Amino acid sequence: MSSASVALSGAKSNLALLVIVLGVLIAAVDTTIVVLALPAMQRSLHVGIASVIWVIIGYLAVITLLSTQVGKLGDMLGRVRMYEAGFLVFVLGSLLCALSWNEASIIGFRVLQGIGGALISANSGAVIADIFPPERRGRAYGFNSIGWNLGAILGIILGGFIVSDFSWRWVFWINVPIGLAAWLVALAVLRDHGERVPRKLDLAGMLALGLGILLLLWAAVLLISTPFDGQIAGLLLLGLLCLLALVWIERRVPSPMLRLDLFKIPTMTPSLLAALFQSLANYATLFLLIMYLQGVRNLSPLDASLLLVPGYLIGAVVGPVGGRLSDRFGPALPASLGLVLQMAALLLYAQLGVAVPLWWIPLISVLNGIGGGGFFPANNAAVMKAAPRGDFGAASGLLRTFANIGMVFSFSVAILVAARAIPRALAFAIFVGNVDLNSHLASAFTVGIRAAFYLSVGLMVLAALMSFSRFRRQPA
């Protein structure tokens, strides 16, 4: 057993895990609670229909861009220290979001909030790896899954309650006392036990990745409301060139942002690609279902979201089980089976129509939740088990980067594919709850939603293939 695990054994290690789970819970609340507040936010701040998308993807894009760098800071300065700093930045960003006065301010302050979210998410996995020995990490990541799923549930319930009875600003105010309390508990409980590894920040690589993601997202957002033209083609080309430049830079700088040498570890690449394709496929599910339930079935945002609660709840229960299976049989088996179950759930979602009973939704969401409970803790454990001890922060940040790239682009991809039968701007208006469809448009839009789910099935197949490939590699 490592010195870290000896230093934090028994009750102390469990209390430390509780603090980490609380951080994950807070971050998860913000992913769902803001979705429900979008219509009120748009009306209050007079945000354009195509611009309000940046309230969501701007936050995720910043986490994506910074995950590897703040993970590297954790390796250099202490993972616990960076994790605790994340709470303070997140609380400050939340406070400023609550005080926003126009479109630019809410997007800008969400970016600041994303910096805090990056510090929390990129270092949480590394802190767990420091505290727990390899044979207990799967269980620990399973409890982390509980935090994520419970946070998503709280976001749905609190978001609907707040938006219905209070100002949308309370969606952000609520983070302030909770975040400060979590920070104080973290100060009292967590201690840095990981090795300090001297590193340099890769500003050139960070710039190339940031420009690449920004240009590609800009093109995707334009496609939501305008047809494909030369400007969009140019943005896509420049974005891809920036990503190619990123690979060139990372092969030459002494301390790269993306540790390409980590990809030489046999189980690392398939684990990271499985995280990428899984998030690209499954994160869009929330948006697709809300568009279907609000636009096609005419439900309120709160009623639509409550139908998804059973899936998150079951996912929270199954997470520790998936983690224990990972500890006992290795990560590849529970992760791969989880992806197969999520693939089946997406296939069932693709059968939704204008007359399908609504009770199908929670049943399918349960199947999806079981699959997620198997995949996430096992895949996280696979990445951290494969990583060298001094590179836990870099590996954790790399995992978050791949997963968040999928999350960032899933939103725009879902709208683009689902809106193939109706105007794209109308599809986004449906998502934020600004318009209902007549029977003709509802039938047409359902066809588009089915196509989006079938695309998600294809992406999940790729994730499963990556995960299954680990069986023929060295044990993870």
C-alpha positions in Angstrom: 0.0 0.0 0.0 1.3 3.5 -0.9 2.3 6.1 1.7 -0.7 8.1 0.6 -3.1 5.4 1.3 -1.5 4.7 4.7 -1.7 8.4 5.6 -5.4 8.4 4.9 -6.8 5.1 5.8 -10.1 4.1 7.3 -12.4 6.9 8.4 -10.1 9.6 7.2 -9.9 8.3 3.7 -13.7 8.0 3.6 -14.1 11.6 4.8 -11.7 12.8 2.2 -13.7 10.9 -0.5 -16.9 12.6 0.8 -15.3 16.0 0.2 -14.3 15.0 -3.4 -17.7 13.6 -4.1 -19.2 16.9 -2.9 -17.1 18.8 -5.4 -18.3 16.6 -8.2 -21.9 17.0 -7.0 -21.6 20.8 -7.2 -20.2 20.7 -10.7 -22.9 18.3 -11.8 -25.7 20.5 -10.4 -24.4 23.3 -12.6 -24.7 21.2 -15.8 -28.4 20.6 -15.5 -29.7 23.5 -13.4 -28.5 26.1 -16.0 -30.3 24.2 -18.8 -33.6 24.7 -17.1 -32.9 28.4 -16.5 -32.0 29.2 -20.1 -35.5 30.5 -21.2 -35.8 32.9 -18.2 -32.2 34.0 -18.6 -32.7 34.7 -22.3 -35.7 36.9 -21.6 -34.2 38.7 -18.7 -30.9 39.6 -20.3 -32.2 39.9 -23.8 -29.7 37.3 -25.1 -30.0 36.3 -28.7 -31.4 32.9 -29.5 -28.1 31.8 -31.1 -25.9 33.4 -28.4 -27.5 31.8 -25.4 -25.9 28.5 -26.4 -22.6 30.0 -25.3 -23.9 30.0 -21.7 -23.6 26.2 -21.8 -20.8 25.4 -24.2 -18.6 28.3 -23.1 -18.4 26.8 -19.7 -17.6 23.4 -21.0 -15.1 24.7 -23.6 -13.1 26.4 -20.8 -13.0 23.2 -18.8 -11.9 21.3 -21.9 -9.1 23.8 -22.7 -7.7 24.1 -19.1 -8.1 20.5 -17.9 -4.6 19.3 -18.9 -2.9 22.5 -17.7 -4.6 22.7 -14.3 -3.9 19.0 -13.9 -0.3 19.8 -14.6 -0.4 22.6 -12.0 -1.7 19.9 -9.6 1.4 17.8 -10.3 3.6 20.9 -9.7 2.0 22.7 -6.8 -0.1 20.1 -5.1 -3.3 18.5 -6.4 -5.3 19.2 -3.2 -4.2 22.9 -3.3 -5.4 23.2 -6.9 -8.6 21.4 -6.0 -9.3 23.7 -3.1 -8.5 26.8 -5.3 -11.1 25.5 -7.7 -13.9 25.9 -5.2 -13.0 29.6 -4.6 -12.8 30.4 -8.3 -16.1 28.5 -8.9 -17.8 30.4 -6.1 -16.6 33.8 -7.4 -17.8 32.9 -10.9 -21.2 31.8 -9.6 -21.5 35.1 -7.6 -20.7 37.2 -10.7 -23.1 35.1 -12.9 -25.9 35.9 -10.4 -25.0 39.6 -10.8 -24.9 39.5 -14.7 -26.5 42.4 -16.5 -26.2 41.5 -20.2 -25.3 38.9 -22.7 -21.5 39.5 -22.6 -21.4 39.5 -18.8 -23.2 36.2 -18.3 -21.0 34.5 -20.9 -17.8 36.0 -19.5 -18.6 35.1 -16.0 -19.5 31.5 -17.0 -16.0 31.3 -18.5 -14.6 32.3 -15.0 -16.9 29.7 -13.5 -15.5 27.2 -16.0 -11.9 27.9 -14.7 -13.0 26.8 -11.3 -14.8 23.8 -12.7 -11.6 22.8 -14.5 -9.5 23.0 -11.3 -12.1 20.8 -9.5 -12.7 18.2 -12.2 -9.2 17.8 -13.5 -7.7 17.3 -10.0 -10.4 15.3 -8.3 -9.5 12.1 -10.1 -5.8 12.6 -9.2 -6.6 13.3 -5.6 -8.5 10.0 -5.4 -5.5 8.2 -7.0 -3.2 9.7 -4.3 -5.5 8.7 -1.4 -6.5 5.1 -2.5 -4.3 2.2 -3.7 -5.1 0.7 -7.1 -7.1 -2.1 -5.7 -9.6 0.3 -4.0 -9.8 3.1 -6.7 -12.6 1.5 -8.6 -14.9 1.7 -5.5 -13.8 5.3 -4.9 -14.6 6.3 -8.5 -17.9 4.5 -8.1 -18.8 6.9 -5.2 -17.7 9.8 -7.4 -20.3 8.6 -9.8 -22.9 8.9 -7.0 -21.9 12.5 -6.6 -22.4 13.2 -10.3 -25.8 11.6 -10.6 -27.1 13.1 -7.4 -25.9 16.5 -8.5 -27.7 16.1 -11.9 -30.9 15.1 -10.0 -30.6 18.1 -7.6 -30.0 20.4 -10.6 -33.2 19.2 -12.3 -35.3 19.5 -9.2 -33.8 22.7 -7.9 -33.7 24.3 -11.3 -37.4 23.7 -11.9 -38.3 24.9 -8.5 -36.1 28.1 -8.7 -37.1 29.0 -12.2 -40.8 28.5 -11.4 -40.9 30.4 -8.1 -37.8 32.6 -8.0 -35.4 34.5 -10.2 -33.1 32.6 -12.5 -30.3 34.3 -10.6 -30.8 31.9 -7.7 -29.5 29.2 -10.0 -26.1 30.7 -9.4 -26.6 32.2 -5.9 -27.1 28.7 -4.6 -23.6 27.7 -5.5 -22.0 30.4 -3.2 -22.8 29.0 0.3 -22.5 25.3 -0.8 -19.1 26.0 -2.5 -17.7 27.9 0.5 -18.8 25.1 2.9 -17.2 22.5 0.6 -14.0 24.6 0.5 -13.8 24.9 4.3 -14.3 21.1 4.8 -11.7 20.4 2.1 -9.2 22.6 4.0 -9.9 20.7 7.2 -9.8 17.2 5.7 -7.6 17.0 2.6 -3.8 16.9 2.6 -1.4 16.7 -0.3 0.3 13.3 -0.4 1.3 13.1 -4.1 4.7 13.7 -5.5 5.6 17.3 -6.6 6.8 17.1 -10.2 8.4 20.2 -11.8 6.7 21.1 -15.0 6.3 24.0 -17.4 3.0 25.3 -18.8 2.5 24.8 -22.5 1.2 28.2 -23.6 1.7 27.6 -27.3 -0.2 24.3 -27.2 -2.9 25.8 -25.0 -3.4 28.6 -27.6 -3.6 26.1 -30.5 -6.1 23.9 -28.7 -8.1 27.0 -27.6 -8.3 28.5 -31.1 -9.1 25.1 -32.7 -12.0 24.5 -30.3 -13.3 28.1 -30.6 -13.2 28.1 -34.4 -15.0 24.7 -34.7 -17.6 25.7 -32.1 -18.1 29.1 -33.8 -18.8 27.2 -37.1 -21.1 24.8 -35.3 -23.1 27.6 -33.7 -23.4 29.5 -37.0 -24.8 26.3 -38.6 -27.6 26.3 -36.0 -29.2 29.4 -37.5 -27.6 29.8 -41.0 -27.0 27.5 -44.0 -23.5 26.3 -44.8 -21.4 28.9 -46.6 -17.9 30.0 -47.3 -17.5 31.6 -43.9 -18.4 28.4 -42.0 -16.2 26.4 -44.3 -13.3 28.7 -43.6 -13.9 28.5 -39.8 -13.9 24.7 -40.0 -10.7 24.6 -42.0 -8.9 27.0 -39.7 -10.1 25.1 -36.7 -8.7 21.8 -38.1 -5.4 23.5 -39.0 -5.1 24.7 -35.4 -5.6 21.2 -34.1 -2.9 19.9 -36.6 -0.6 22.7 -35.4 -1.3 21.5 -31.8 0.0 18.0 -32.7 3.1 19.5 -34.3 3.7 21.7 -31.2 3.2 18.9 -28.7 5.9 16.8 -30.4 8.5 19.6 -30.0 7.9 21.4 -26.7 9.8 20.1 -23.6 6.7 20.0 -21.4 3.6 19.5 -23.7 0.0 20.2 -22.7 -1.1 16.9 -24.1 1.4 14.3 -23.0 1.6 12.3 -26.2 3.9 9.8 -24.5 1.0 8.7 -22.3 -0.7 7.4 -25.5 2.1 4.8 -25.8 0.7 3.1 -22.7 -1.3 0.2 -24.1 -4.6 0.8 -22.3 -4.5 4.6 -22.2 -5.5 5.4 -25.8 -8.6 3.1 -26.0 -9.7 4.4 -22.5 -9.4 8.0 -23.6 -11.2 7.4 -26.9 -13.9 5.5 -25.2 -14.5 8.6 -22.9 -14.5 10.9 -26.0 -17.1 8.9 -28.0 -19.2 8.0 -25.0 -19.6 11.7 -24.0 -20.2 12.8 -27.6 -23.0 10.2 -27.9 -24.6 10.4 -24.5 -24.3 14.0 -23.4 -26.6 15.0 -26.3 -29.3 12.7 -24.9 -30.4 15.3 -22.3 -30.9 17.9 -24.9 -32.6 15.6 -27.4 -35.1 14.3 -24.8 -35.9 17.8 -23.6 -36.5 19.0 -27.1 -38.7 16.0 -27.7 -40.7 16.3 -24.5 -41.1 20.1 -24.7 -41.5 20.5 -28.4 -43.3 17.3 -29.5 -45.1 16.3 -26.2 -45.7 19.9 -25.0 -44.4 19.3 -21.4 -43.0 22.1 -19.2 -39.1 22.1 -18.7 -39.6 20.8 -15.2 -42.0 18.0 -16.1 -39.7 17.0 -19.0 -36.7 16.8 -16.8 -38.3 15.0 -13.9 -38.9 12.0 -16.3 -35.1 11.6 -16.5 -34.6 11.6 -12.7 -34.9 7.7 -12.4 -32.0 7.2 -14.7 -29.7 9.5 -12.7 -30.9 7.9 -9.5 -30.2 4.4 -10.6 -26.9 5.5 -12.0 -25.9 6.8 -8.6 -26.8 3.4 -7.0 -25.0 1.3 -9.7 -21.8 3.5 -9.7 -20.2 1.9 -6.6 -21.2 -1.6 -7.9 -19.4 -0.9 -11.2 -16.4 0.4 -9.3 -16.2 -2.8 -7.2 -16.5 -4.9 -10.4 -13.7 -2.9 -11.8 -11.5 -3.7 -8.7 -12.3 -7.4 -8.9 -12.3 -8.2 -12.6 -10.4 -5.2 -14.1 -11.9 -2.1 -15.8 -12.5 -3.4 -19.3 -15.4 -5.8 -18.4 -17.7 -3.4 -16.5 -16.9 -0.4 -18.8 -17.6 -2.4 -22.0 -20.8 -3.9 -20.7 -21.9 -0.4 -19.5 -21.4 0.9 -23.0 -23.4 -1.9 -24.5 -26.3 -1.1 -22.2 -26.1 2.6 -23.1 -26.1 1.6 -26.8 -29.3 -0.3 -26.2 -30.9 2.7 -24.4 -30.1 5.0 -27.3 -31.6 2.5 -29.8 -34.8 2.5 -27.7 -34.8 6.3 -27.6 -34.6 6.3 -31.4 -38.0 4.7 -31.5 -39.7 7.6 -29.8 -42.7 9.1 -31.7 -45.6 11.4 -31.2 -47.8 8.7 -29.6 -45.2 6.7 -27.6 -46.3 6.4 -23.9 -44.4 8.8 -21.7 -43.6 6.0 -19.2 -41.1 4.7 -21.7 -38.8 7.6 -21.0 -38.0 6.8 -17.3 -37.6 3.1 -18.1 -35.1 3.8 -20.9 -33.3 6.3 -18.7 -32.9 3.6 -16.0 -31.2 1.4 -18.6 -29.0 4.3 -19.6 -28.2 5.0 -16.0 -27.2 1.4 -15.3 -24.8 1.6 -18.3 -23.3 4.8 -17.1 -22.8 3.4 -13.6 -20.8 0.6 -15.1 -18.7 2.7 -17.5 -17.6 5.8 -15.7 -15.9 4.4 -12.6 -14.3 1.6 -14.5 -13.0 3.8 -17.3 -11.7 6.4 -14.8 -9.9 3.6 -12.9 -8.4 2.3 -16.1 -6.8 5.6 -17.0 -5.5 6.3 -13.5 -4.2 2.7 -13.1 -2.3 3.0 -16.3 -0.8 6.4 -15.5 2.6 6.6 -13.8 2.3 7.9 -10.2 4.0 11.2 -10.9 1.6 11.9 -13.8 -1.8 11.4 -12.1 -2.7 15.1 -12.6 -1.7 15.0 -16.3 -3.6 11.8 -16.9 -6.7 13.0 -15.0 -6.6 16.3 -17.0 -6.2 14.4 -20.2 -9.2 12.2 -19.4 -11.3 15.3 -18.7 -10.1 16.9 -21.9 -11.3 14.0 -24.0 -14.6 13.6 -22.2 -15.3 17.4 -22.3 -14.5 17.7 -26.1 -17.3 15.2 -26.6 -19.6 17.1 -24.3 -18.9 20.4 -25.9 -19.7 19.3 -29.5 -22.6 17.0 -28.6 -24.9 19.9 -28.0 -24.5 21.5 -31.4 -24.3 18.2 -33.2 -27.6 17.1 -31.6 -29.4 20.3 -32.7 -28.0 20.2 -36.2 -29.1 16.6 -36.9 -32.4 16.9 -35.1 -33.3 20.0 -37.0 -32.9 18.6 -40.5 -36.6 18.6 -41.1 -37.4 22.1 -39.7 -35.5 25.4 -39.5 -32.5 25.1 -37.1 -33.3 28.3 -35.2 -36.8 26.9 -34.5 -35.2 23.7 -33.2 -33.1 25.7 -30.7 -36.2 27.7 -29.7 -37.9 24.4 -28.9 -35.0 23.4 -26.7 -35.1 26.5 -24.6 -38.9 26.3 -24.3 -39.9 29.3 -26.4 -42.2 27.6 -28.9 -44.5 24.6 -29.3 -45.0 22.7 -32.5 -48.2 21.9 -34.4 -48.9 18.3 -35.3 -47.3 18.5 -38.7 -44.0 20.0 -37.5 -44.0 17.7 -34.5 -44.0 14.6 -36.7 -41.3 16.1 -38.9 -39.2 17.1 -35.9 -39.5 13.6 -34.4 -37.9 12.2 -37.5 -35.0 14.5 -37.0 -34.7 13.5 -33.3 -34.6 9.8 -34.3 -31.8 10.5 -36.8 -29.8 12.2 -34.0 -30.3 9.2 -31.7 -29.2 6.9 -34.4 -26.1 9.0 -34.8 -25.5 8.7 -31.1 -25.8 4.9 -31.4 -23.1 4.9 -34.0 -20.8 7.0 -31.7 -21.5 4.7 -28.8 -20.6 1.7 -31.0 -17.2 3.3 -31.5 -16.8 3.9 -27.7 -17.6 0.2 -27.1 -15.1 -1.0 -29.7 -12.4 1.1 -28.0 -13.4 -0.4 -24.7 -13.5 -4.0 -25.9 -10.1 -3.6 -27.5 -8.6 -3.5 -24.1 -9.3 -7.2 -23.6 -6.5 -8.1 -26.1 -4.0 -5.6 -24.6 -2.1 -5.9 -21.4 -4.3 -6.0 -18.2 -5.7 -2.6 -17.2 
